[in-house]
Amino acid sequence: MANPITLDIPHTLGKQAVRARLEGGVAQVVDKIPGGGNVVHRWEGDTMHFTVQAMGQTIASSATVFDDKVHAVVDLPGILGLFASKIKGAIEREAPKLLK
């Protein structure tokens, strides 16, 4: 069973600029994972759905772009749920850098 992390990341860029940054930034996720991994993504309207596969785990996520924020949902499978607070903290630190 997945343990979802939800958070809102504010921005002042406008939807198109945020979409472009998310598009360019999603591939960088694997650079943050020891040993690397694989990221697959697709857009449905203003929502980017993506999965990260690394270390035998698959994390399904989505990021919905609004005029003033990005609403992110990260579903942590199994044992990764134990690290939810640390993972959420890392996202809260790193995601705003992408949207500046």
C-alpha positions in Angstrom: 0.0 0.0 0.0 1.3 3.4 -1.0 1.9 6.2 1.6 1.1 9.5 -0.2 3.0 12.8 0.4 1.1 15.9 -0.7 2.5 19.4 -0.8 1.9 22.7 -2.5 4.9 24.6 -3.9 4.1 28.3 -4.6 5.4 30.1 -7.7 5.0 33.4 -9.6 6.1 32.2 -13.1 2.8 31.4 -14.8 1.7 28.0 -16.0 3.6 27.8 -19.2 7.0 28.6 -17.5 6.3 26.1 -14.7 5.4 23.4 -17.2 8.6 24.0 -19.1 10.7 23.9 -15.9 9.0 20.7 -14.8 9.5 19.1 -18.2 13.2 19.9 -18.0 13.6 19.1 -14.3 11.9 15.7 -14.2 14.9 14.0 -15.7 17.2 15.4 -13.0 15.4 13.4 -10.4 17.5 10.4 -11.1 20.7 12.4 -10.5 19.6 12.7 -6.9 19.3 8.9 -6.4 22.4 6.9 -5.5 22.9 4.4 -8.2 20.6 6.2 -10.6 17.2 5.1 -11.9 14.7 5.7 -14.6 11.9 8.4 -14.9 9.0 8.2 -17.3 6.5 11.1 -17.5 3.4 12.2 -19.5 1.1 15.2 -19.4 -2.7 15.2 -19.0 -3.8 18.8 -19.2 -1.9 20.7 -16.5 -0.9 17.6 -14.6 2.3 15.8 -15.2 2.2 12.2 -14.1 5.6 10.5 -13.6 7.1 7.4 -12.2 10.6 7.0 -10.8 12.1 3.5 -10.7 15.2 3.0 -8.6 16.6 0.5 -6.1 13.8 -2.0 -6.9 11.1 0.5 -6.1 8.6 2.4 -8.3 7.3 5.7 -7.0 4.2 7.1 -8.8 3.9 10.9 -8.6 1.9 13.8 -10.1 2.4 17.5 -10.2 -0.6 19.7 -11.1 0.2 23.3 -12.2 -2.0 26.1 -11.0 -1.6 29.8 -11.6 0.1 30.3 -8.2 1.3 26.9 -7.1 2.2 23.3 -8.0 0.2 20.6 -6.1 2.4 17.5 -5.9 1.4 14.0 -4.8 4.1 11.4 -4.3 3.0 7.8 -3.5 5.7 6.0 -1.6 5.5 2.3 -1.8 6.0 -0.1 1.1 9.2 0.5 3.2 9.8 4.0 1.7 6.7 5.2 3.6 8.9 5.0 6.7 11.0 7.8 5.2 8.1 10.0 4.2 9.0 12.9 6.4 12.6 13.0 5.2 11.5 12.6 1.6 8.9 15.4 2.0 11.6 17.6 3.6 13.9 17.0 0.6 11.2 17.9 -1.9 10.2 21.0 0.1 13.9 22.1 -0.1 14.6 21.3 -3.7 11.3 21.9 -5.6 11.2 25.6 -5.0 14.7 25.9 -6.6 13.2 24.6 -9.8 10.5 27.2 -9.8 12.6 30.3 -9.2 
